[in-house]
Amino acid sequence: MPIVRTEALIPAPPDEVWAVLADFDRYEAWNPLNIRARGEARLGAKVRMTFLNLARPGTTIDQTVTVTTCVPGKALAWSGWVPLLFNGRHHFTLEQAAEGTRLMHGEDFGGLITLGFTPERLARDFTPAYEGLNAALAARVAGLSRGG
């Protein structure tokens, strides 16, 4: 199964990071990967999401995902699927660190479309976008803590 794994250190407590991450309705203001979302961060919730299609640059995908993990201040994940063609579980884990929050962020992919997702392709086409989301999340948290 193809996977993407990234990590970042965000200089803010997990609750502040969570507040931004769980506010789906404001994703379009800061999130460069999941560019629009409407719904609630609660277990089992259906969230309408638009995200960049990293497999076909320049395109987006609209999909309703299901929140599969929701532990405030600690973990958030959602899953989406197109029968046989694609399934993915996008996940975030937050851990308290001396410097703030250690963010682990990734996705597990499956389905026929992902057969061409080699480790090299994931590193080239996917990982930078996930790292970009991490940086944007850190910037959004910092901006809000400064009153922005």
TORKOL-231132 format. One record per residue: x, y, z of N, C-alpha, C in turn; residue in one letter; chain. Coordinates in Angstrom, 3 decimals, m for minus. Layout:
nc1=X; nc2=Y; nc3=Z; cac1=X; cac2=Y; cac3=Z; cc1=X; cc2=Y; cc3=Z; r=a; c=A
...
END
This chain:
nc1=0.843; nc2=m1.181; nc3=0.000; cac1=0.000; cac2=0.000; cac3=0.000; cc1=0.892; cc2=1.250; cc3=0.000; r=m; c=A
nc1=0.700; nc2=2.161; nc3=m0.947; cac1=1.487; cac2=3.399; cac3=m0.947; cc1=1.128; cc2=4.283; cc3=0.250; r=p; c=A
nc1=2.144; nc2=4.945; nc3=0.793; cac1=1.928; cac2=5.824; cac3=1.944; cc1=2.753; cc2=7.100; cc3=1.794; r=i; c=A
nc1=2.284; nc2=8.153; nc3=2.443; cac1=3.037; cac2=9.401; cac3=2.592; cc1=3.133; cc2=9.656; cc3=4.086; r=v; c=A
nc1=4.330; nc2=10.012; nc3=4.556; cac1=4.544; cac2=10.346; cac3=5.961; cc1=5.367; cc2=11.621; cc3=6.030; r=r; c=A
nc1=4.906; nc2=12.587; nc3=6.822; cac1=5.665; cac2=13.811; cac3=7.054; cc1=5.603; cc2=14.129; cc3=8.541; r=t; c=A
nc1=6.525; nc2=14.984; nc3=8.972; cac1=6.549; cac2=15.467; cac3=10.355; cc1=6.918; cc2=16.924; cc3=10.356; r=e; c=A
nc1=6.443; nc2=17.640; nc3=11.365; cac1=6.803; cac2=19.043; cac3=11.540; cc1=6.709; cc2=19.379; cc3=13.023; r=a; c=A
nc1=7.450; nc2=20.390; nc3=13.410; cac1=7.370; cac2=20.909; cac3=14.765; cc1=6.703; cc2=22.280; cc3=14.671; r=l; c=A
nc1=5.597; nc2=22.433; nc3=15.366; cac1=4.858; cac2=23.695; cac3=15.353; cc1=5.000; cc2=24.320; cc3=16.738; r=i; c=A
nc1=5.532; nc2=25.538; nc3=16.811; cac1=5.794; cac2=26.158; cac3=18.117; cc1=4.532; cc2=26.731; cc3=18.773; r=p; c=A
nc1=3.603; nc2=25.837; nc3=19.066; cac1=2.354; cac2=26.185; cac3=19.744; cc1=1.832; cc2=24.918; cc3=20.401; r=a; c=A
nc1=1.002; nc2=25.052; nc3=21.436; cac1=0.474; cac2=23.855; cac3=22.093; cc1=m0.498; cc2=23.086; cc3=21.188; r=p; c=A
nc1=m0.643; nc2=21.784; nc3=21.411; cac1=m1.529; cac2=20.965; cac3=20.583; cc1=m2.959; cc2=21.502; cc3=20.468; r=p; c=A
nc1=m3.502; nc2=22.082; nc3=21.528; cac1=m4.879; cac2=22.583; cac3=21.452; cc1=m5.023; cc2=23.708; cc3=20.427; r=d; c=A
nc1=m3.992; nc2=24.552; nc3=20.292; cac1=m4.036; cac2=25.633; cac3=19.298; cc1=m3.922; cc2=25.067; cc3=17.878; r=e; c=A
nc1=m3.078; nc2=24.066; nc3=17.702; cac1=m2.944; cac2=23.420; cac3=16.398; cc1=m4.253; cc2=22.720; cc3=16.049; r=v; c=A
nc1=m4.816; nc2=22.018; nc3=17.012; cac1=m6.088; cac2=21.321; cac3=16.809; cc1=m7.185; cc2=22.283; cc3=16.378; r=w; c=A
nc1=m7.268; nc2=23.435; nc3=17.025; cac1=m8.327; cac2=24.402; cac3=16.722; cc1=m8.326; cc2=24.778; cc3=15.242; r=a; c=A
nc1=m7.148; nc2=24.914; nc3=14.654; cac1=m7.051; cac2=25.247; cac3=13.231; cc1=m7.348; cc2=24.011; cc3=12.387; r=v; c=A
nc1=m6.763; nc2=22.898; nc3=12.739; cac1=m6.910; cac2=21.666; cac3=11.962; cc1=m8.356; cc2=21.178; cc3=11.923; r=l; c=A
nc1=m9.077; nc2=21.337; nc3=13.003; cac1=m10.444; cac2=20.816; cac3=13.097; cc1=m11.495; cc2=21.795; cc3=12.568; r=a; c=A
nc1=m11.088; nc2=22.990; nc3=12.177; cac1=m12.020; cac2=24.003; cac3=11.675; cc1=m12.115; cc2=23.882; cc3=10.155; r=d; c=A
nc1=m12.811; nc2=22.850; nc3=9.698; cac1=m12.905; cac2=22.565; cac3=8.269; cc1=m13.411; cc2=23.755; cc3=7.458; r=f; c=A
nc1=m14.376; nc2=24.493; nc3=7.993; cac1=m14.989; cac2=25.578; cac3=7.226; cc1=m14.019; cc2=26.707; cc3=6.894; r=d; c=A
nc1=m12.857; nc2=26.744; nc3=7.549; cac1=m11.867; cac2=27.787; cac3=7.262; cc1=m10.658; cc2=27.267; cc3=6.465; r=r; c=A
nc1=m10.713; nc2=26.033; nc3=6.000; cac1=m9.583; cac2=25.486; cac3=5.242; cc1=m9.230; cc2=26.341; cc3=4.032; r=y; c=A
nc1=m10.231; nc2=26.883; nc3=3.374; cac1=m9.924; cac2=27.637; cac3=2.155; cc1=m9.100; cc2=28.889; cc3=2.451; r=e; c=A
nc1=m9.037; nc2=29.347; nc3=3.692; cac1=m8.246; cac2=30.520; cac3=4.059; cc1=m6.754; cc2=30.211; cc3=4.198; r=a; c=A
nc1=m6.409; nc2=28.924; nc3=4.365; cac1=m4.993; cac2=28.636; cac3=4.627; cc1=m4.470; cc2=27.330; cc3=4.040; r=w; c=A
nc1=m5.314; nc2=26.380; nc3=3.768; cac1=m4.864; cac2=25.021; cac3=3.442; cc1=m4.576; cc2=24.880; cc3=1.940; r=n; c=A
nc1=m3.317; nc2=24.644; nc3=1.561; cac1=m2.969; cac2=24.562; cac3=0.138; cc1=m3.215; cc2=23.190; cc3=m0.503; r=p; c=A
nc1=m3.621; nc2=22.201; nc3=0.272; cac1=m3.856; cac2=20.854; cac3=m0.251; cc1=m5.346; cc2=20.503; cc3=m0.218; r=l; c=A
nc1=m5.958; nc2=20.630; nc3=0.929; cac1=m7.406; cac2=20.418; cac3=1.088; cc1=m8.014; cc2=21.818; cc3=1.034; r=n; c=A
nc1=m8.271; nc2=22.292; nc3=m0.175; cac1=m8.516; cac2=23.716; cac3=m0.390; cc1=m9.908; cc2=24.197; cc3=0.015; r=i; c=A
nc1=m10.829; nc2=23.285; nc3=0.259; cac1=m12.160; cac2=23.642; cac3=0.711; cc1=m12.748; cc2=22.460; cc3=1.464; r=r; c=A
nc1=m13.440; nc2=22.763; nc3=2.548; cac1=m14.099; cac2=21.693; cac3=3.309; cc1=m15.307; cc2=22.275; cc3=4.022; r=a; c=A
nc1=m16.347; nc2=21.482; nc3=4.109; cac1=m17.557; cac2=21.884; cac3=4.817; cc1=m18.029; cc2=20.699; cc3=5.644; r=r; c=A
nc1=m18.071; nc2=20.908; nc3=6.954; cac1=m18.524; cac2=19.845; cac3=7.840; cc1=m17.937; cc2=20.008; cc3=9.214; r=g; c=A
nc1=m18.214; nc2=19.042; nc3=10.058; cac1=m17.774; cac2=19.070; cac3=11.446; cc1=m16.681; cc2=18.043; cc3=11.695; r=e; c=A
nc1=m15.757; nc2=18.405; nc3=12.570; cac1=m14.737; cac2=17.455; cac3=13.015; cc1=m15.322; cc2=16.667; cc3=14.184; r=a; c=A
nc1=m16.036; nc2=15.615; nc3=13.835; cac1=m16.567; cac2=14.696; cac3=14.848; cc1=m16.606; cc2=13.300; cc3=14.228; r=r; c=A
nc1=m16.410; nc2=12.317; nc3=15.053; cac1=m16.344; cac2=10.935; cac3=14.593; cc1=m17.594; cc2=10.575; cc3=13.792; r=l; c=A
nc1=m17.389; nc2=10.044; nc3=12.601; cac1=m18.488; cac2=9.615; cac3=11.752; cc1=m19.072; cc2=10.701; cc3=10.868; r=g; c=A
nc1=m18.650; nc2=11.944; nc3=11.054; cac1=m19.206; cac2=13.046; cac3=10.265; cc1=m18.816; cc2=12.910; cc3=8.798; r=a; c=A
nc1=m19.720; nc2=13.329; nc3=7.928; cac1=m19.461; cac2=13.403; cac3=6.488; cc1=m19.023; cc2=14.835; cc3=6.192; r=k; c=A
nc1=m17.883; nc2=14.978; nc3=5.534; cac1=m17.325; cac2=16.291; cac3=5.237; cc1=m17.133; cc2=16.402; cc3=3.732; r=v; c=A
nc1=m17.727; nc2=17.425; nc3=3.153; cac1=m17.557; cac2=17.690; cac3=1.721; cc1=m16.226; cc2=18.405; cc3=1.553; r=r; c=A
nc1=m15.326; nc2=17.852; nc3=0.729; cac1=m13.981; cac2=18.376; cac3=0.624; cc1=m13.560; cc2=18.501; cc3=m0.840; r=m; c=A
nc1=m12.799; nc2=19.544; nc3=m1.129; cac1=m12.149; cac2=19.706; cac3=m2.422; cc1=m10.658; cc2=19.698; cc3=m2.149; r=t; c=A
nc1=m9.928; nc2=18.836; nc3=m2.838; cac1=m8.489; cac2=18.785; cac3=m2.630; cc1=m7.774; cc2=18.716; cc3=m3.967; r=f; c=A
nc1=m6.509; nc2=19.117; nc3=m3.934; cac1=m5.700; cac2=19.043; cac3=m5.143; cc1=m5.529; cc2=17.592; cc3=m5.539; r=l; c=A
nc1=m5.607; nc2=17.334; nc3=m6.824; cac1=m5.365; cac2=15.988; cac3=m7.341; cc1=m3.880; cc2=15.902; cc3=m7.671; r=n; c=A
nc1=m3.109; nc2=15.383; nc3=m6.750; cac1=m1.656; cac2=15.324; cac3=m6.924; cc1=m1.246; cc2=14.330; cc3=m7.999; r=l; c=A
nc1=m2.132; nc2=13.425; nc3=m8.356; cac1=m1.848; cac2=12.463; cac3=m9.422; cc1=m2.031; cc2=13.103; cc3=m10.805; r=a; c=A
nc1=m2.807; nc2=14.199; nc3=m10.860; cac1=m3.036; cac2=14.937; cac3=m12.113; cc1=m2.923; cc2=16.424; cc3=m11.821; r=r; c=A
nc1=m1.694; nc2=16.954; nc3=m11.780; cac1=m1.486; cac2=18.367; cac3=m11.427; cc1=m2.382; cc2=19.301; cc3=m12.242; r=p; c=A
nc1=m2.858; nc2=20.331; nc3=m11.558; cac1=m3.733; cac2=21.300; cac3=m12.193; cc1=m5.210; cc2=20.972; cc3=m12.073; r=g; c=A
nc1=m5.529; nc2=19.822; nc3=m11.447; cac1=m6.924; cac2=19.437; cac3=m11.274; cc1=m7.235; cc2=19.280; cc3=m9.784; r=t; c=A
nc1=m8.522; nc2=19.286; nc3=m9.485; cac1=m8.976; cac2=19.065; cac3=m8.115; cc1=m9.973; cc2=17.916; cc3=m8.105; r=t; c=A
nc1=m10.230; nc2=17.423; nc3=m6.915; cac1=m11.208; cac2=16.357; cac3=m6.710; cc1=m12.179; cc2=16.828; cc3=m5.638; r=i; c=A
nc1=m13.473; nc2=16.694; nc3=m5.911; cac1=m14.517; cac2=16.942; cac3=m4.918; cc1=m14.971; cc2=15.587; cc3=m4.402; r=d; c=A
nc1=m14.985; nc2=15.445; nc3=m3.087; cac1=m15.360; cac2=14.156; cac3=m2.511; cc1=m15.939; cc2=14.369; cc3=m1.121; r=q; c=A
nc1=m16.869; nc2=13.540; nc3=m0.747; cac1=m17.358; cac2=13.524; cac3=0.626; cc1=m16.575; cc2=12.448; cc3=1.362; r=t; c=A
nc1=m15.871; nc2=12.879; nc3=2.407; cac1=m15.067; cac2=11.961; cac3=3.206; cc1=m15.759; cc2=11.733; cc3=4.548; r=v; c=A
nc1=m15.339; nc2=10.706; nc3=5.246; cac1=m15.887; cac2=10.384; cac3=6.562; cc1=m14.795; cc2=10.537; cc3=7.606; r=t; c=A
nc1=m15.079; nc2=11.277; nc3=8.668; cac1=m14.130; cac2=11.427; cac3=9.764; cc1=m14.062; cc2=10.091; cc3=10.499; r=v; c=A
nc1=m12.866; nc2=9.489; nc3=10.515; cac1=m12.690; cac2=8.160; cac3=11.104; cc1=m11.952; cc2=8.190; cc3=12.446; r=t; c=A
nc1=m11.277; nc2=9.290; nc3=12.735; cac1=m10.613; cac2=9.483; cac3=14.020; cc1=m10.806; cc2=10.944; cc3=14.411; r=t; c=A
nc1=m11.227; nc2=11.169; nc3=15.631; cac1=m11.410; cac2=12.542; cac3=16.101; cc1=m11.197; cc2=12.565; cc3=17.607; r=c; c=A
nc1=m9.968; nc2=12.860; nc3=18.015; cac1=m9.616; cac2=12.961; cac3=19.425; cc1=m9.057; cc2=14.368; cc3=19.613; r=v; c=A
nc1=m9.877; nc2=15.308; nc3=20.106; cac1=m9.451; cac2=16.702; cac3=20.208; cc1=m8.067; cc2=16.858; cc3=20.854; r=p; c=A
nc1=m7.245; nc2=17.660; nc3=20.190; cac1=m5.898; cac2=17.924; cac3=20.668; cc1=m4.904; cc2=16.819; cc3=20.393; r=g; c=A
nc1=m5.361; nc2=15.706; nc3=19.787; cac1=m4.472; cac2=14.558; cac3=19.610; cc1=m4.462; cc2=13.955; cc3=18.210; r=k; c=A
nc1=m5.616; nc2=13.697; nc3=17.614; cac1=m5.628; cac2=12.977; cac3=16.333; cc1=m6.882; cc2=13.287; cc3=15.530; r=a; c=A
nc1=m6.683; nc2=13.409; nc3=14.225; cac1=m7.777; cac2=13.629; cac3=13.289; cc1=m7.473; cc2=12.843; cc3=12.024; r=l; c=A
nc1=m8.474; nc2=12.144; nc3=11.505; cac1=m8.300; cac2=11.402; cac3=10.247; cc1=m9.630; cc2=11.329; cc3=9.534; r=a; c=A
nc1=m9.541; nc2=11.241; nc3=8.205; cac1=m10.731; cac2=11.014; cac3=7.405; cc1=m10.397; cc2=10.047; cc3=6.293; r=w; c=A
nc1=m11.421; nc2=9.378; nc3=5.803; cac1=m11.258; cac2=8.422; cac3=4.717; cc1=m12.208; cc2=8.769; cc3=3.589; r=s; c=A
nc1=m11.722; nc2=8.552; nc3=2.378; cac1=m12.538; cac2=8.730; cac3=1.186; cc1=m12.289; cc2=7.575; cc3=0.244; r=g; c=A
nc1=m13.229; nc2=7.328; nc3=m0.654; cac1=m13.064; cac2=6.209; cac3=m1.561; cc1=m13.918; cc2=6.377; cc3=m2.799; r=w; c=A
nc1=m13.462; nc2=5.762; nc3=m3.858; cac1=m14.212; cac2=5.545; cac3=m5.086; cc1=m14.105; cc2=4.038; cc3=m5.297; r=v; c=A
nc1=m15.212; nc2=3.299; nc3=m5.258; cac1=m15.145; cac2=1.833; cac3=m5.289; cc1=m14.162; cc2=1.289; cc3=m6.337; r=p; c=A
nc1=m13.300; nc2=0.395; nc3=m5.884; cac1=m12.244; cac2=m0.269; cac3=m6.651; cc1=m11.119; cc2=0.665; cc3=m7.085; r=l; c=A
nc1=m11.433; nc2=1.890; nc3=m7.479; cac1=m10.416; cac2=2.782; cac3=m8.040; cc1=m9.502; cc2=3.394; cc3=m7.001; r=l; c=A
nc1=m10.057; nc2=3.844; nc3=m5.876; cac1=m9.246; cac2=4.595; cac3=m4.928; cc1=m9.834; cc2=4.509; cc3=m3.533; r=f; c=A
nc1=m8.947; nc2=4.430; nc3=m2.543; cac1=m9.315; cac2=4.671; cac3=m1.154; cc1=m8.120; cc2=5.306; cc3=m0.479; r=n; c=A
nc1=m8.396; nc2=6.205; nc3=0.419; cac1=m7.320; cac2=6.888; cac3=1.124; cc1=m7.744; cc2=7.243; cc3=2.527; r=g; c=A
nc1=m6.778; nc2=7.223; nc3=3.425; cac1=m6.995; cac2=7.646; cac3=4.812; cc1=m5.966; cc2=8.723; cc3=5.123; r=r; c=A
nc1=m6.440; nc2=9.963; nc3=5.216; cac1=m5.594; cac2=11.126; cac3=5.498; cc1=m5.589; cc2=11.326; cc3=7.015; r=h; c=A
nc1=m4.409; nc2=11.429; nc3=7.627; cac1=m4.362; cac2=11.442; cac3=9.088; cc1=m3.343; cc2=12.430; cc3=9.643; r=h; c=A
nc1=m3.674; nc2=12.938; nc3=10.823; cac1=m2.839; cac2=13.871; cac3=11.573; cc1=m2.770; cc2=13.381; cc3=13.012; r=f; c=A
nc1=m1.577; nc2=13.387; nc3=13.589; cac1=m1.398; cac2=13.087; cac3=15.002; cc1=m0.620; cc2=14.243; cc3=15.616; r=t; c=A
nc1=m1.080; nc2=14.705; nc3=16.762; cac1=m0.442; cac2=15.809; cac3=17.476; cc1=0.116; cc2=15.278; cc3=18.787; r=l; c=A
nc1=1.388; nc2=15.597; nc3=19.055; cac1=2.007; cac2=15.203; cac3=20.323; cc1=2.633; cc2=16.418; cc3=20.962; r=e; c=A
nc1=2.423; nc2=16.555; nc3=22.273; cac1=3.070; cac2=17.629; cac3=23.023; cc1=4.579; cc2=17.434; cc3=22.956; r=q; c=A
nc1=5.293; nc2=18.503; nc3=22.674; cac1=6.758; cac2=18.484; cac3=22.662; cc1=7.238; cc2=19.700; cc3=23.450; r=a; c=A
nc1=8.489; nc2=19.666; nc3=23.904; cac1=9.025; cac2=20.789; cac3=24.677; cc1=8.910; cc2=22.097; cc3=23.903; r=a; c=A
nc1=9.057; nc2=22.027; nc3=22.577; cac1=9.038; cac2=23.218; cac3=21.733; cc1=7.646; cc2=23.554; cc3=21.220; r=e; c=A
nc1=6.635; nc2=22.759; nc3=21.540; cac1=5.289; cac2=23.003; cac3=21.054; cc1=4.577; cc2=21.704; cc3=20.719; r=g; c=A
nc1=4.281; nc2=21.526; nc3=19.422; cac1=3.542; cac2=20.344; cac3=18.969; cc1=4.318; cc2=19.620; cc3=17.881; r=t; c=A
nc1=4.491; nc2=18.342; nc3=18.070; cac1=5.053; cac2=17.494; cac3=17.016; cc1=3.869; cc2=16.988; cc3=16.196; r=r; c=A
nc1=3.854; nc2=17.368; nc3=14.924; cac1=2.793; cac2=16.977; cac3=14.000; cc1=3.279; cc2=15.837; cc3=13.132; r=l; c=A
nc1=2.539; nc2=14.743; nc3=13.110; cac1=2.763; cac2=13.662; cac3=12.164; cc1=1.574; cc2=13.683; cc3=11.219; r=m; c=A
nc1=1.849; nc2=13.733; nc3=9.929; cac1=0.805; cac2=13.941; cac3=8.926; cc1=1.087; cc2=13.031; cc3=7.748; r=h; c=A
nc1=0.064; nc2=12.341; nc3=7.295; cac1=0.280; cac2=11.455; cac3=6.161; cc1=m1.006; cc2=10.940; cc3=5.569; r=g; c=A
nc1=m0.823; nc2=9.985; nc3=4.657; cac1=m1.966; cac2=9.346; cac3=4.024; cc1=m1.577; cc2=7.939; cc3=3.611; r=e; c=A
nc1=m2.536; nc2=7.035; nc3=3.717; cac1=m2.401; cac2=5.657; cac3=3.258; cc1=m3.338; cc2=5.508; cc3=2.067; r=d; c=A
nc1=m2.818; nc2=5.029; nc3=0.950; cac1=m3.578; cac2=4.934; cac3=m0.287; cc1=m3.816; cc2=3.484; cc3=m0.679; r=f; c=A
nc1=m4.894; nc2=3.242; nc3=m1.399; cac1=m5.174; cac2=1.939; cac3=m1.973; cc1=m6.051; cc2=2.094; cc3=m3.199; r=g; c=A
nc1=m6.303; nc2=1.006; nc3=m3.880; cac1=m7.150; cac2=1.023; cac3=m5.065; cc1=m6.342; cc2=0.951; cc3=m6.353; r=g; c=A
nc1=m7.031; nc2=0.710; nc3=m7.439; cac1=m6.368; cac2=0.511; cac3=m8.733; cc1=m5.558; cc2=1.713; cc3=m9.189; r=l; c=A
nc1=m6.054; nc2=2.923; nc3=m8.947; cac1=m5.347; cac2=4.124; cac3=m9.389; cc1=m3.959; cc2=4.213; cc3=m8.764; r=i; c=A
nc1=m3.814; nc2=3.687; nc3=m7.572; cac1=m2.552; cac2=3.843; cac3=m6.845; cc1=m1.477; cc2=2.851; cc3=m7.279; r=t; c=A
nc1=m1.785; nc2=1.968; nc3=m8.201; cac1=m0.766; cac2=1.004; cac3=m8.650; cc1=0.460; cc2=1.700; cc3=m9.232; r=l; c=A
nc1=0.289; nc2=2.883; nc3=m9.769; cac1=1.417; cac2=3.645; cac3=m10.316; cc1=2.072; cc2=4.571; cc3=m9.312; r=g; c=A
nc1=1.649; nc2=4.533; nc3=m8.052; cac1=2.219; cac2=5.399; cac3=m7.021; cc1=3.485; cc2=4.753; cc3=m6.452; r=f; c=A
nc1=4.583; nc2=4.875; nc3=m7.174; cac1=5.856; cac2=4.333; cac3=m6.711; cc1=6.408; cc2=5.209; cc3=m5.582; r=t; c=A
nc1=7.321; nc2=4.689; nc3=m4.790; cac1=7.936; cac2=5.524; cac3=m3.748; cc1=8.572; cc2=6.795; cc3=m4.328; r=p; c=A
nc1=9.165; nc2=6.692; nc3=m5.504; cac1=9.785; cac2=7.858; cac3=m6.134; cc1=8.727; cc2=8.902; cc3=m6.515; r=e; c=A
nc1=7.615; nc2=8.439; nc3=m7.056; cac1=6.541; cac2=9.364; cac3=m7.443; cc1=5.924; cc2=10.019; cc3=m6.213; r=r; c=A
nc1=5.716; nc2=9.250; nc3=m5.167; cac1=5.180; cac2=9.824; cac3=m3.938; cc1=6.122; cc2=10.894; cc3=m3.388; r=l; c=A
nc1=7.423; nc2=10.600; nc3=m3.378; cac1=8.408; cac2=11.564; cac3=m2.872; cc1=8.440; cc2=12.825; cc3=m3.731; r=a; c=A
nc1=8.285; nc2=12.682; nc3=m5.024; cac1=8.363; cac2=13.821; cac3=m5.949; cc1=7.066; cc2=14.620; cc3=m6.005; r=r; c=A
nc1=5.912; nc2=13.928; nc3=m6.113; cac1=4.647; cac2=14.603; cac3=m6.409; cc1=3.727; cc2=14.795; cc3=m5.206; r=d; c=A
nc1=3.899; nc2=13.998; nc3=m4.164; cac1=2.966; cac2=14.039; cac3=m3.044; cc1=3.588; cc2=14.637; cc3=m1.780; r=f; c=A
nc1=4.731; nc2=14.129; nc3=m1.361; cac1=5.324; cac2=14.567; cac3=m0.097; cc1=5.488; cc2=16.083; cc3=m0.012; r=t; c=A
nc1=5.963; nc2=16.774; nc3=m1.061; cac1=6.080; cac2=18.235; cac3=m0.941; cc1=4.747; cc2=18.933; cc3=m0.657; r=p; c=A
nc1=3.657; nc2=18.429; nc3=m1.201; cac1=2.349; cac2=19.030; cac3=m0.945; cc1=1.926; cc2=18.831; cc3=0.515; r=a; c=A
nc1=2.223; nc2=17.677; nc3=1.089; cac1=1.898; cac2=17.413; cac3=2.489; cc1=2.770; cc2=18.277; cc3=3.393; r=y; c=A
nc1=4.033; nc2=18.426; nc3=3.026; cac1=4.921; cac2=19.309; cac3=3.789; cc1=4.468; cc2=20.764; cc3=3.669; r=e; c=A
nc1=3.942; nc2=21.145; nc3=2.502; cac1=3.400; cac2=22.489; cac3=2.325; cc1=2.204; cc2=22.741; cc3=3.228; r=g; c=A
nc1=1.352; nc2=21.718; nc3=3.383; cac1=0.228; cac2=21.839; cac3=4.312; cc1=0.754; cc2=22.025; cc3=5.729; r=l; c=A
nc1=1.776; nc2=21.275; nc3=6.110; cac1=2.352; cac2=21.406; cac3=7.457; cc1=2.834; cc2=22.837; cc3=7.699; r=n; c=A
nc1=3.545; nc2=23.404; nc3=6.724; cac1=4.063; cac2=24.770; cac3=6.857; cc1=2.924; cc2=25.779; cc3=6.924; r=a; c=A
nc1=1.893; nc2=25.578; nc3=6.110; cac1=0.752; cac2=26.490; cac3=6.116; cc1=m0.012; cc2=26.407; cc3=7.440; r=a; c=A
nc1=m0.124; nc2=25.205; nc3=7.989; cac1=m0.769; cac2=25.023; cac3=9.289; cc1=0.013; cc2=25.773; cc3=10.365; r=l; c=A
nc1=1.325; nc2=25.628; nc3=10.363; cac1=2.170; cac2=26.319; cac3=11.341; cc1=2.010; cc2=27.832; cc3=11.205; r=a; c=A
nc1=1.982; nc2=28.324; nc3=9.971; cac1=1.836; cac2=29.767; cac3=9.740; cc1=0.469; cc2=30.257; cc3=10.204; r=a; c=A
nc1=m0.574; nc2=29.485; nc3=9.953; cac1=m1.924; cac2=29.865; cac3=10.371; cc1=m2.026; cc2=29.914; cc3=11.892; r=r; c=A
nc1=m1.477; nc2=28.908; nc3=12.557; cac1=m1.496; cac2=28.877; cac3=14.034; cc1=m0.743; cc2=30.089; cc3=14.577; r=v; c=A
nc1=0.431; nc2=30.376; nc3=14.003; cac1=1.223; cac2=31.525; cac3=14.462; cc1=0.473; cc2=32.818; cc3=14.227; r=a; c=A
nc1=m0.166; nc2=32.960; nc3=13.080; cac1=m0.918; cac2=34.170; cac3=12.771; cc1=m2.078; cc2=34.385; cc3=13.730; r=g; c=A
nc1=m2.770; nc2=33.322; nc3=14.065; cac1=m3.896; cac2=33.439; cac3=14.987; cc1=m3.429; cc2=33.782; cc3=16.401; r=l; c=A
nc1=m2.270; nc2=33.220; nc3=16.801; cac1=m1.781; cac2=33.502; cac3=18.153; cc1=m1.296; cc2=34.957; cc3=18.264; r=s; c=A
nc1=m0.984; nc2=35.573; nc3=17.122; cac1=m0.596; cac2=36.991; cac3=17.111; cc1=m1.812; cc2=37.887; cc3=16.890; r=r; c=A
nc1=m2.994; nc2=37.265; nc3=16.802; cac1=m4.207; cac2=38.040; cac3=16.616; cc1=m4.569; cc2=38.246; cc3=15.165; r=g; c=A
nc1=m3.948; nc2=37.449; nc3=14.252; cac1=m4.208; cac2=37.612; cac3=12.812; cc1=m5.186; cc2=36.724; cc3=12.323; r=g; c=A
END
